[in-house]
Amino acid sequence: MEQNICSLRAFFRFLMKTGKVTTDFAAKTPMDFRYAFQKSFMGKVVDRMSQNEKFFMKILDDEQFANALIELMLPKVYEKLQSVEI
């Protein structure tokens, strides 16, 4: 469990540091942001697979778990991006 929490925190930092995420999403409305974020989120899951395969496979295999993570991260990422100058 501790490893999964660390992986999730690292994944959040990875999303925030990725230039494409910040430039693509900063000006979007919350609804537009949701659709774009979901697509980007799953792409980043695949990109990070080698760092914790078990955790990221759970995201890919369990749609309910993936949606729960998206719902948890989405408002935090959106809020953070609104406060970042690009």
mmCIF file as gemmi writes it, N, C-alpha and C atoms, coordinates in Angstrom:
data_model
loop_
_atom_site.group_PDB
_atom_site.id
_atom_site.type_symbol
_atom_site.label_atom_id
_atom_site.label_alt_id
_atom_site.label_comp_id
_atom_site.label_asym_id
_atom_site.label_entity_id
_atom_site.label_seq_id
_atom_site.pdbx_PDB_ins_code
_atom_site.Cartn_x
_atom_site.Cartn_y
_atom_site.Cartn_z
_atom_site.occupancy
_atom_site.B_iso_or_equiv
_atom_site.pdbx_formal_charge
_atom_site.auth_seq_id
_atom_site.auth_asym_id
_atom_site.pdbx_PDB_model_num
ATOM 1 N N . MET Axp A 1 ? 0.821 -1.193 0 1 0 ? 1 A 1
ATOM 2 C CA . MET Axp A 1 ? 0 0 0 1 0 ? 1 A 1
ATOM 3 C C . MET Axp A 1 ? 0.869 1.262 0 1 0 ? 1 A 1
ATOM 4 N N . GLU Axp A 2 ? 1.886 1.284 0.846 1 0 ? 2 A 1
ATOM 5 C CA . GLU Axp A 2 ? 2.786 2.438 0.925 1 0 ? 2 A 1
ATOM 6 C C . GLU Axp A 2 ? 3.453 2.696 -0.425 1 0 ? 2 A 1
ATOM 7 N N . GLN Axp A 3 ? 3.868 1.627 -1.101 1 0 ? 3 A 1
ATOM 8 C CA . GLN Axp A 3 ? 4.499 1.772 -2.412 1 0 ? 3 A 1
ATOM 9 C C . GLN Axp A 3 ? 3.512 2.362 -3.414 1 0 ? 3 A 1
ATOM 10 N N . ASN Axp A 4 ? 2.245 1.96 -3.346 1 0 ? 4 A 1
ATOM 11 C CA . ASN Axp A 4 ? 1.236 2.498 -4.253 1 0 ? 4 A 1
ATOM 12 C C . ASN Axp A 4 ? 0.991 3.98 -4.002 1 0 ? 4 A 1
ATOM 13 N N . ILE Axp A 5 ? 0.992 4.392 -2.747 1 0 ? 5 A 1
ATOM 14 C CA . ILE Axp A 5 ? 0.812 5.808 -2.419 1 0 ? 5 A 1
ATOM 15 C C . ILE Axp A 5 ? 1.991 6.613 -2.941 1 0 ? 5 A 1
ATOM 16 N N . CYS Axp A 6 ? 3.191 6.098 -2.771 1 0 ? 6 A 1
ATOM 17 C CA . CYS Axp A 6 ? 4.38 6.77 -3.297 1 0 ? 6 A 1
ATOM 18 C C . CYS Axp A 6 ? 4.321 6.845 -4.815 1 0 ? 6 A 1
ATOM 19 N N . SER Axp A 7 ? 3.867 5.764 -5.457 1 0 ? 7 A 1
ATOM 20 C CA . SER Axp A 7 ? 3.742 5.754 -6.914 1 0 ? 7 A 1
ATOM 21 C C . SER Axp A 7 ? 2.726 6.787 -7.375 1 0 ? 7 A 1
ATOM 22 N N . LEU Axp A 8 ? 1.63 6.907 -6.665 1 0 ? 8 A 1
ATOM 23 C CA . LEU Axp A 8 ? 0.593 7.87 -7.023 1 0 ? 8 A 1
ATOM 24 C C . LEU Axp A 8 ? 1.106 9.297 -6.865 1 0 ? 8 A 1
ATOM 25 N N . ARG Axp A 9 ? 1.829 9.558 -5.793 1 0 ? 9 A 1
ATOM 26 C CA . ARG Axp A 9 ? 2.408 10.894 -5.591 1 0 ? 9 A 1
ATOM 27 C C . ARG Axp A 9 ? 3.421 11.217 -6.685 1 0 ? 9 A 1
ATOM 28 N N . ALA Axp A 10 ? 4.265 10.26 -7.01 1 0 ? 10 A 1
ATOM 29 C CA . ALA Axp A 10 ? 5.248 10.468 -8.069 1 0 ? 10 A 1
ATOM 30 C C . ALA Axp A 10 ? 4.555 10.682 -9.411 1 0 ? 10 A 1
ATOM 31 N N . PHE Axp A 11 ? 3.484 9.951 -9.642 1 0 ? 11 A 1
ATOM 32 C CA . PHE Axp A 11 ? 2.731 10.086 -10.883 1 0 ? 11 A 1
ATOM 33 C C . PHE Axp A 11 ? 2.096 11.475 -10.977 1 0 ? 11 A 1
ATOM 34 N N . PHE Axp A 12 ? 1.564 11.976 -9.876 1 0 ? 12 A 1
ATOM 35 C CA . PHE Axp A 12 ? 0.992 13.325 -9.846 1 0 ? 12 A 1
ATOM 36 C C . PHE Axp A 12 ? 2.069 14.352 -10.188 1 0 ? 12 A 1
ATOM 37 N N . ARG Axp A 13 ? 3.24 14.228 -9.577 1 0 ? 13 A 1
ATOM 38 C CA . ARG Axp A 13 ? 4.342 15.152 -9.879 1 0 ? 13 A 1
ATOM 39 C C . ARG Axp A 13 ? 4.737 15.054 -11.345 1 0 ? 13 A 1
ATOM 40 N N . PHE Axp A 14 ? 4.757 13.842 -11.876 1 0 ? 14 A 1
ATOM 41 C CA . PHE Axp A 14 ? 5.078 13.625 -13.284 1 0 ? 14 A 1
ATOM 42 C C . PHE Axp A 14 ? 4.065 14.341 -14.182 1 0 ? 14 A 1
ATOM 43 N N . LEU Axp A 15 ? 2.791 14.219 -13.864 1 0 ? 15 A 1
ATOM 44 C CA . LEU Axp A 15 ? 1.763 14.906 -14.654 1 0 ? 15 A 1
ATOM 45 C C . LEU Axp A 15 ? 1.966 16.414 -14.623 1 0 ? 15 A 1
ATOM 46 N N . MET Axp A 16 ? 2.307 16.945 -13.471 1 0 ? 16 A 1
ATOM 47 C CA . MET Axp A 16 ? 2.464 18.389 -13.324 1 0 ? 16 A 1
ATOM 48 C C . MET Axp A 16 ? 3.723 18.907 -14.009 1 0 ? 16 A 1
ATOM 49 N N . LYS Axp A 17 ? 4.752 18.081 -14.112 1 0 ? 17 A 1
ATOM 50 C CA . LYS Axp A 17 ? 6 18.516 -14.727 1 0 ? 17 A 1
ATOM 51 C C . LYS Axp A 17 ? 5.981 18.391 -16.241 1 0 ? 17 A 1
ATOM 52 N N . THR Axp A 18 ? 5.073 17.616 -16.768 1 0 ? 18 A 1
ATOM 53 C CA . THR Axp A 18 ? 5.04 17.371 -18.204 1 0 ? 18 A 1
ATOM 54 C C . THR Axp A 18 ? 4.559 18.621 -18.916 1 0 ? 18 A 1
ATOM 55 N N . GLY Axp A 19 ? 5.403 19.186 -19.729 1 0 ? 19 A 1
ATOM 56 C CA . GLY Axp A 19 ? 5.064 20.419 -20.43 1 0 ? 19 A 1
ATOM 57 C C . GLY Axp A 19 ? 3.798 20.327 -21.252 1 0 ? 19 A 1
ATOM 58 N N . LYS Axp A 20 ? 3.567 19.202 -21.913 1 0 ? 20 A 1
ATOM 59 C CA . LYS Axp A 20 ? 2.38 19.036 -22.747 1 0 ? 20 A 1
ATOM 60 C C . LYS Axp A 20 ? 1.117 19.158 -21.905 1 0 ? 20 A 1
ATOM 61 N N . VAL Axp A 21 ? 1.13 18.598 -20.724 1 0 ? 21 A 1
ATOM 62 C CA . VAL Axp A 21 ? -0.045 18.685 -19.854 1 0 ? 21 A 1
ATOM 63 C C . VAL Axp A 21 ? -0.325 20.141 -19.512 1 0 ? 21 A 1
ATOM 64 N N . THR Axp A 22 ? 0.684 20.881 -19.122 1 0 ? 22 A 1
ATOM 65 C CA . THR Axp A 22 ? 0.445 22.259 -18.703 1 0 ? 22 A 1
ATOM 66 C C . THR Axp A 22 ? 0.014 23.136 -19.866 1 0 ? 22 A 1
ATOM 67 N N . THR Axp A 23 ? 0.629 23.015 -21.022 1 0 ? 23 A 1
ATOM 68 C CA . THR Axp A 23 ? 0.258 23.88 -22.135 1 0 ? 23 A 1
ATOM 69 C C . THR Axp A 23 ? -1.067 23.482 -22.76 1 0 ? 23 A 1
ATOM 70 N N . ASP Axp A 24 ? -1.379 22.214 -22.826 1 0 ? 24 A 1
ATOM 71 C CA . ASP Axp A 24 ? -2.64 21.768 -23.421 1 0 ? 24 A 1
ATOM 72 C C . ASP Axp A 24 ? -3.838 22.065 -22.543 1 0 ? 24 A 1
ATOM 73 N N . PHE Axp A 25 ? -3.67 22.076 -21.244 1 0 ? 25 A 1
ATOM 74 C CA . PHE Axp A 25 ? -4.816 22.105 -20.351 1 0 ? 25 A 1
ATOM 75 C C . PHE Axp A 25 ? -5.059 23.433 -19.654 1 0 ? 25 A 1
ATOM 76 N N . ALA Axp A 26 ? -4.111 24.302 -19.615 1 0 ? 26 A 1
ATOM 77 C CA . ALA Axp A 26 ? -4.231 25.491 -18.769 1 0 ? 26 A 1
ATOM 78 C C . ALA Axp A 26 ? -5.44 26.361 -19.094 1 0 ? 26 A 1
ATOM 79 N N . ALA Axp A 27 ? -5.803 26.504 -20.355 1 0 ? 27 A 1
ATOM 80 C CA . ALA Axp A 27 ? -6.874 27.424 -20.735 1 0 ? 27 A 1
ATOM 81 C C . ALA Axp A 27 ? -8.234 26.75 -20.897 1 0 ? 27 A 1
ATOM 82 N N . LYS Axp A 28 ? -8.331 25.49 -20.662 1 0 ? 28 A 1
ATOM 83 C CA . LYS Axp A 28 ? -9.579 24.762 -20.887 1 0 ? 28 A 1
ATOM 84 C C . LYS Axp A 28 ? -10.58 24.988 -19.757 1 0 ? 28 A 1
ATOM 85 N N . THR Axp A 29 ? -11.869 24.874 -20.127 1 0 ? 29 A 1
ATOM 86 C CA . THR Axp A 29 ? -12.918 24.896 -19.11 1 0 ? 29 A 1
ATOM 87 C C . THR Axp A 29 ? -12.829 23.587 -18.332 1 0 ? 29 A 1
ATOM 88 N N . PRO Axp A 30 ? -13.408 23.522 -17.138 1 0 ? 30 A 1
ATOM 89 C CA . PRO Axp A 30 ? -13.348 22.263 -16.374 1 0 ? 30 A 1
ATOM 90 C C . PRO Axp A 30 ? -13.885 21.054 -17.148 1 0 ? 30 A 1
ATOM 91 N N . MET Axp A 31 ? -14.965 21.228 -17.919 1 0 ? 31 A 1
ATOM 92 C CA . MET Axp A 31 ? -15.528 20.1 -18.66 1 0 ? 31 A 1
ATOM 93 C C . MET Axp A 31 ? -14.594 19.665 -19.797 1 0 ? 31 A 1
ATOM 94 N N . ASP Axp A 32 ? -14.05 20.624 -20.537 1 0 ? 32 A 1
ATOM 95 C CA . ASP Axp A 32 ? -13.094 20.286 -21.594 1 0 ? 32 A 1
ATOM 96 C C . ASP Axp A 32 ? -11.852 19.642 -20.999 1 0 ? 32 A 1
ATOM 97 N N . PHE Axp A 33 ? -11.425 20.163 -19.877 1 0 ? 33 A 1
ATOM 98 C CA . PHE Axp A 33 ? -10.247 19.643 -19.19 1 0 ? 33 A 1
ATOM 99 C C . PHE Axp A 33 ? -10.435 18.179 -18.813 1 0 ? 33 A 1
ATOM 100 N N . ARG Axp A 34 ? -11.624 17.811 -18.347 1 0 ? 34 A 1
ATOM 101 C CA . ARG Axp A 34 ? -11.909 16.435 -17.929 1 0 ? 34 A 1
ATOM 102 C C . ARG Axp A 34 ? -11.627 15.453 -19.069 1 0 ? 34 A 1
ATOM 103 N N . TYR Axp A 35 ? -12.151 15.729 -20.244 1 0 ? 35 A 1
ATOM 104 C CA . TYR Axp A 35 ? -11.973 14.806 -21.369 1 0 ? 35 A 1
ATOM 105 C C . TYR Axp A 35 ? -10.509 14.706 -21.783 1 0 ? 35 A 1
ATOM 106 N N . ALA Axp A 36 ? -9.849 15.838 -21.87 1 0 ? 36 A 1
ATOM 107 C CA . ALA Axp A 36 ? -8.439 15.836 -22.253 1 0 ? 36 A 1
ATOM 108 C C . ALA Axp A 36 ? -7.58 15.163 -21.185 1 0 ? 36 A 1
ATOM 109 N N . PHE Axp A 37 ? -7.906 15.41 -19.92 1 0 ? 37 A 1
ATOM 110 C CA . PHE Axp A 37 ? -7.132 14.835 -18.825 1 0 ? 37 A 1
ATOM 111 C C . PHE Axp A 37 ? -7.241 13.316 -18.806 1 0 ? 37 A 1
ATOM 112 N N . GLN Axp A 38 ? -8.443 12.788 -19.012 1 0 ? 38 A 1
ATOM 113 C CA . GLN Axp A 38 ? -8.627 11.333 -18.997 1 0 ? 38 A 1
ATOM 114 C C . GLN Axp A 38 ? -7.748 10.661 -20.044 1 0 ? 38 A 1
ATOM 115 N N . LYS Axp A 39 ? -7.711 11.224 -21.234 1 0 ? 39 A 1
ATOM 116 C CA . LYS Axp A 39 ? -6.891 10.655 -22.308 1 0 ? 39 A 1
ATOM 117 C C . LYS Axp A 39 ? -5.403 10.751 -21.954 1 0 ? 39 A 1
ATOM 118 N N . SER Axp A 40 ? -4.987 11.903 -21.495 1 0 ? 40 A 1
ATOM 119 C CA . SER Axp A 40 ? -3.586 12.094 -21.128 1 0 ? 40 A 1
ATOM 120 C C . SER Axp A 40 ? -3.194 11.219 -19.947 1 0 ? 40 A 1
ATOM 121 N N . PHE Axp A 41 ? -4.081 11.097 -18.972 1 0 ? 41 A 1
ATOM 122 C CA . PHE Axp A 41 ? -3.835 10.283 -17.781 1 0 ? 41 A 1
ATOM 123 C C . PHE Axp A 41 ? -3.489 8.849 -18.179 1 0 ? 41 A 1
ATOM 124 N N . MET Axp A 42 ? -4.302 8.263 -19.052 1 0 ? 42 A 1
ATOM 125 C CA . MET Axp A 42 ? -4.065 6.874 -19.446 1 0 ? 42 A 1
ATOM 126 C C . MET Axp A 42 ? -2.762 6.748 -20.239 1 0 ? 42 A 1
ATOM 127 N N . GLY Axp A 43 ? -2.44 7.74 -21.042 1 0 ? 43 A 1
ATOM 128 C CA . GLY Axp A 43 ? -1.165 7.733 -21.758 1 0 ? 43 A 1
ATOM 129 C C . GLY Axp A 43 ? 0.016 7.779 -20.805 1 0 ? 43 A 1
ATOM 130 N N . LYS Axp A 44 ? -0.107 8.582 -19.767 1 0 ? 44 A 1
ATOM 131 C CA . LYS Axp A 44 ? 0.969 8.683 -18.77 1 0 ? 44 A 1
ATOM 132 C C . LYS Axp A 44 ? 1.081 7.406 -17.954 1 0 ? 44 A 1
ATOM 133 N N . VAL Axp A 45 ? -0.05 6.731 -17.722 1 0 ? 45 A 1
ATOM 134 C CA . VAL Axp A 45 ? -0.015 5.436 -17.027 1 0 ? 45 A 1
ATOM 135 C C . VAL Axp A 45 ? 0.858 4.467 -17.818 1 0 ? 45 A 1
ATOM 136 N N . VAL Axp A 46 ? 0.643 4.406 -19.115 1 0 ? 46 A 1
ATOM 137 C CA . VAL Axp A 46 ? 1.433 3.508 -19.967 1 0 ? 46 A 1
ATOM 138 C C . VAL Axp A 46 ? 2.904 3.928 -19.945 1 0 ? 46 A 1
ATOM 139 N N . ASP Axp A 47 ? 3.17 5.225 -20.012 1 0 ? 47 A 1
ATOM 140 C CA . ASP Axp A 47 ? 4.552 5.723 -19.983 1 0 ? 47 A 1
ATOM 141 C C . ASP Axp A 47 ? 5.288 5.327 -18.707 1 0 ? 47 A 1
ATOM 142 N N . ARG Axp A 48 ? 4.574 5.28 -17.582 1 0 ? 48 A 1
ATOM 143 C CA . ARG Axp A 48 ? 5.204 5.003 -16.291 1 0 ? 48 A 1
ATOM 144 C C . ARG Axp A 48 ? 5.159 3.531 -15.886 1 0 ? 48 A 1
ATOM 145 N N . MET Axp A 49 ? 4.625 2.687 -16.736 1 0 ? 49 A 1
ATOM 146 C CA . MET Axp A 49 ? 4.398 1.275 -16.422 1 0 ? 49 A 1
ATOM 147 C C . MET Axp A 49 ? 5.638 0.591 -15.842 1 0 ? 49 A 1
ATOM 148 N N . SER Axp A 50 ? 6.791 0.864 -16.379 1 0 ? 50 A 1
ATOM 149 C CA . SER Axp A 50 ? 8.001 0.156 -15.947 1 0 ? 50 A 1
ATOM 150 C C . SER Axp A 50 ? 8.411 0.501 -14.514 1 0 ? 50 A 1
ATOM 151 N N . GLN Axp A 51 ? 7.917 1.591 -13.969 1 0 ? 51 A 1
ATOM 152 C CA . GLN Axp A 51 ? 8.334 2.006 -12.632 1 0 ? 51 A 1
ATOM 153 C C . GLN Axp A 51 ? 7.595 1.278 -11.513 1 0 ? 51 A 1
ATOM 154 N N . ASN Axp A 52 ? 6.389 0.82 -11.796 1 0 ? 52 A 1
ATOM 155 C CA . ASN Axp A 52 ? 5.633 0.036 -10.816 1 0 ? 52 A 1
ATOM 156 C C . ASN Axp A 52 ? 4.553 -0.71 -11.59 1 0 ? 52 A 1
ATOM 157 N N . GLU Axp A 53 ? 4.964 -1.772 -12.249 1 0 ? 53 A 1
ATOM 158 C CA . GLU Axp A 53 ? 4.082 -2.482 -13.173 1 0 ? 53 A 1
ATOM 159 C C . GLU Axp A 53 ? 2.789 -2.952 -12.512 1 0 ? 53 A 1
ATOM 160 N N . LYS Axp A 54 ? 2.881 -3.478 -11.306 1 0 ? 54 A 1
ATOM 161 C CA . LYS Axp A 54 ? 1.691 -4.005 -10.629 1 0 ? 54 A 1
ATOM 162 C C . LYS Axp A 54 ? 0.645 -2.904 -10.411 1 0 ? 54 A 1
ATOM 163 N N . PHE Axp A 55 ? 1.094 -1.761 -9.916 1 0 ? 55 A 1
ATOM 164 C CA . PHE Axp A 55 ? 0.182 -0.646 -9.652 1 0 ? 55 A 1
ATOM 165 C C . PHE Axp A 55 ? -0.443 -0.116 -10.94 1 0 ? 55 A 1
ATOM 166 N N . PHE Axp A 56 ? 0.379 0.114 -11.952 1 0 ? 56 A 1
ATOM 167 C CA . PHE Axp A 56 ? -0.141 0.691 -13.186 1 0 ? 56 A 1
ATOM 168 C C . PHE Axp A 56 ? -0.977 -0.308 -13.982 1 0 ? 56 A 1
ATOM 169 N N . MET Axp A 57 ? -0.698 -1.603 -13.855 1 0 ? 57 A 1
ATOM 170 C CA . MET Axp A 57 ? -1.558 -2.611 -14.484 1 0 ? 57 A 1
ATOM 171 C C . MET Axp A 57 ? -2.93 -2.614 -13.816 1 0 ? 57 A 1
ATOM 172 N N . LYS Axp A 58 ? -2.966 -2.375 -12.514 1 0 ? 58 A 1
ATOM 173 C CA . LYS Axp A 58 ? -4.264 -2.298 -11.827 1 0 ? 58 A 1
ATOM 174 C C . LYS Axp A 58 ? -5.088 -1.148 -12.4 1 0 ? 58 A 1
ATOM 175 N N . ILE Axp A 59 ? -4.449 -0.033 -12.676 1 0 ? 59 A 1
ATOM 176 C CA . ILE Axp A 59 ? -5.156 1.103 -13.272 1 0 ? 59 A 1
ATOM 177 C C . ILE Axp A 59 ? -5.71 0.715 -14.641 1 0 ? 59 A 1
ATOM 178 N N . LEU Axp A 60 ? -4.893 0.033 -15.439 1 0 ? 60 A 1
ATOM 179 C CA . LEU Axp A 60 ? -5.334 -0.349 -16.784 1 0 ? 60 A 1
ATOM 180 C C . LEU Axp A 60 ? -6.401 -1.433 -16.764 1 0 ? 60 A 1
ATOM 181 N N . ASP Axp A 61 ? -6.311 -2.348 -15.82 1 0 ? 61 A 1
ATOM 182 C CA . ASP Axp A 61 ? -7.23 -3.492 -15.773 1 0 ? 61 A 1
ATOM 183 C C . ASP Axp A 61 ? -8.534 -3.211 -15.035 1 0 ? 61 A 1
ATOM 184 N N . ASP Axp A 62 ? -8.531 -2.256 -14.134 1 0 ? 62 A 1
ATOM 185 C CA . ASP Axp A 62 ? -9.694 -1.998 -13.281 1 0 ? 62 A 1
ATOM 186 C C . ASP Axp A 62 ? -10.245 -0.601 -13.581 1 0 ? 62 A 1
ATOM 187 N N . GLU Axp A 63 ? -11.266 -0.546 -14.421 1 0 ? 63 A 1
ATOM 188 C CA . GLU Axp A 63 ? -11.826 0.735 -14.85 1 0 ? 63 A 1
ATOM 189 C C . GLU Axp A 63 ? -12.35 1.559 -13.672 1 0 ? 63 A 1
ATOM 190 N N . GLN Axp A 64 ? -12.944 0.897 -12.705 1 0 ? 64 A 1
ATOM 191 C CA . GLN Axp A 64 ? -13.475 1.599 -11.535 1 0 ? 64 A 1
ATOM 192 C C . GLN Axp A 64 ? -12.333 2.243 -10.733 1 0 ? 64 A 1
ATOM 193 N N . PHE Axp A 65 ? -11.232 1.519 -10.577 1 0 ? 65 A 1
ATOM 194 C CA . PHE Axp A 65 ? -10.065 2.052 -9.874 1 0 ? 65 A 1
ATOM 195 C C . PHE Axp A 65 ? -9.475 3.233 -10.646 1 0 ? 65 A 1
ATOM 196 N N . ALA Axp A 66 ? -9.342 3.083 -11.959 1 0 ? 66 A 1
ATOM 197 C CA . ALA Axp A 66 ? -8.808 4.164 -12.793 1 0 ? 66 A 1
ATOM 198 C C . ALA Axp A 66 ? -9.683 5.411 -12.68 1 0 ? 66 A 1
ATOM 199 N N . ASN Axp A 67 ? -10.992 5.229 -12.751 1 0 ? 67 A 1
ATOM 200 C CA . ASN Axp A 67 ? -11.906 6.369 -12.642 1 0 ? 67 A 1
ATOM 201 C C . ASN Axp A 67 ? -11.818 7.035 -11.273 1 0 ? 67 A 1
ATOM 202 N N . ALA Axp A 68 ? -11.642 6.242 -10.227 1 0 ? 68 A 1
ATOM 203 C CA . ALA Axp A 68 ? -11.5 6.804 -8.881 1 0 ? 68 A 1
ATOM 204 C C . ALA Axp A 68 ? -10.233 7.658 -8.787 1 0 ? 68 A 1
ATOM 205 N N . LEU Axp A 69 ? -9.141 7.182 -9.371 1 0 ? 69 A 1
ATOM 206 C CA . LEU Axp A 69 ? -7.897 7.964 -9.359 1 0 ? 69 A 1
ATOM 207 C C . LEU Axp A 69 ? -8.048 9.246 -10.164 1 0 ? 69 A 1
ATOM 208 N N . ILE Axp A 70 ? -8.698 9.138 -11.313 1 0 ? 70 A 1
ATOM 209 C CA . ILE Axp A 70 ? -8.924 10.326 -12.138 1 0 ? 70 A 1
ATOM 210 C C . ILE Axp A 70 ? -9.755 11.344 -11.365 1 0 ? 70 A 1
ATOM 211 N N . GLU Axp A 71 ? -10.802 10.895 -10.714 1 0 ? 71 A 1
ATOM 212 C CA . GLU Axp A 71 ? -11.652 11.803 -9.935 1 0 ? 71 A 1
ATOM 213 C C . GLU Axp A 71 ? -10.888 12.431 -8.77 1 0 ? 71 A 1
ATOM 214 N N . LEU Axp A 72 ? -9.954 11.695 -8.205 1 0 ? 72 A 1
ATOM 215 C CA . LEU Axp A 72 ? -9.133 12.212 -7.115 1 0 ? 72 A 1
ATOM 216 C C . LEU Axp A 72 ? -8.131 13.251 -7.624 1 0 ? 72 A 1
ATOM 217 N N . MET Axp A 73 ? -7.493 12.956 -8.737 1 0 ? 73 A 1
ATOM 218 C CA . MET Axp A 73 ? -6.423 13.807 -9.239 1 0 ? 73 A 1
ATOM 219 C C . MET Axp A 73 ? -6.916 14.988 -10.066 1 0 ? 73 A 1
ATOM 220 N N . LEU Axp A 74 ? -8.006 14.82 -10.773 1 0 ? 74 A 1
ATOM 221 C CA . LEU Axp A 74 ? -8.473 15.826 -11.717 1 0 ? 74 A 1
ATOM 222 C C . LEU Axp A 74 ? -8.632 17.216 -11.103 1 0 ? 74 A 1
ATOM 223 N N . PRO Axp A 75 ? -9.345 17.372 -9.998 1 0 ? 75 A 1
ATOM 224 C CA . PRO Axp A 75 ? -9.486 18.732 -9.451 1 0 ? 75 A 1
ATOM 225 C C . PRO Axp A 75 ? -8.163 19.314 -8.954 1 0 ? 75 A 1
ATOM 226 N N . LYS Axp A 76 ? -7.3 18.471 -8.446 1 0 ? 76 A 1
ATOM 227 C CA . LYS Axp A 76 ? -6.008 18.958 -7.95 1 0 ? 76 A 1
ATOM 228 C C . LYS Axp A 76 ? -5.133 19.438 -9.103 1 0 ? 76 A 1
ATOM 229 N N . VAL Axp A 77 ? -5.096 18.665 -10.18 1 0 ? 77 A 1
ATOM 230 C CA . VAL Axp A 77 ? -4.295 19.05 -11.345 1 0 ? 77 A 1
ATOM 231 C C . VAL Axp A 77 ? -4.879 20.308 -11.975 1 0 ? 77 A 1
ATOM 232 N N . TYR Axp A 78 ? -6.193 20.35 -12.149 1 0 ? 78 A 1
ATOM 233 C CA . TYR Axp A 78 ? -6.84 21.521 -12.755 1 0 ? 78 A 1
ATOM 234 C C . TYR Axp A 78 ? -6.554 22.783 -11.938 1 0 ? 78 A 1
ATOM 235 N N . GLU Axp A 79 ? -6.732 22.689 -10.635 1 0 ? 79 A 1
ATOM 236 C CA . GLU Axp A 79 ? -6.488 23.839 -9.759 1 0 ? 79 A 1
ATOM 237 C C . GLU Axp A 79 ? -5.03 24.284 -9.841 1 0 ? 79 A 1
ATOM 238 N N . LYS Axp A 80 ? -4.131 23.332 -9.826 1 0 ? 80 A 1
ATOM 239 C CA . LYS Axp A 80 ? -2.701 23.651 -9.896 1 0 ? 80 A 1
ATOM 240 C C . LYS Axp A 80 ? -2.368 24.34 -11.217 1 0 ? 80 A 1
ATOM 241 N N . LEU Axp A 81 ? -2.923 23.828 -12.312 1 0 ? 81 A 1
ATOM 242 C CA . LEU Axp A 81 ? -2.641 24.413 -13.62 1 0 ? 81 A 1
ATOM 243 C C . LEU Axp A 81 ? -3.204 25.826 -13.749 1 0 ? 81 A 1
ATOM 244 N N . GLN Axp A 82 ? -4.299 26.098 -13.101 1 0 ? 82 A 1
ATOM 245 C CA . GLN Axp A 82 ? -4.88 27.439 -13.166 1 0 ? 82 A 1
ATOM 246 C C . GLN Axp A 82 ? -4.004 28.461 -12.445 1 0 ? 82 A 1
ATOM 247 N N . SER Axp A 83 ? -3.165 27.991 -11.539 1 0 ? 83 A 1
ATOM 248 C CA . SER Axp A 83 ? -2.303 28.905 -10.788 1 0 ? 83 A 1
ATOM 249 C C . SER Axp A 83 ? -0.89 29.001 -11.368 1 0 ? 83 A 1
ATOM 250 N N . VAL Axp A 84 ? -0.619 28.251 -12.437 1 0 ? 84 A 1
ATOM 251 C CA . VAL Axp A 84 ? 0.711 28.226 -13.044 1 0 ? 84 A 1
ATOM 252 C C . VAL Axp A 84 ? 0.757 29.188 -14.22 1 0 ? 84 A 1
ATOM 253 N N . GLU Axp A 85 ? 1.791 30.03 -14.26 1 0 ? 85 A 1
ATOM 254 C CA . GLU Axp A 85 ? 1.994 30.888 -15.423 1 0 ? 85 A 1
ATOM 255 C C . GLU Axp A 85 ? 2.785 30.119 -16.452 1 0 ? 85 A 1
ATOM 256 N N . ILE Axp A 86 ? 2.287 30.16 -17.676 1 0 ? 86 A 1
ATOM 257 C CA . ILE Axp A 86 ? 2.953 29.414 -18.762 1 0 ? 86 A 1
ATOM 258 C C . ILE Axp A 86 ? 3.671 30.388 -19.662 1 0 ? 86 A 1
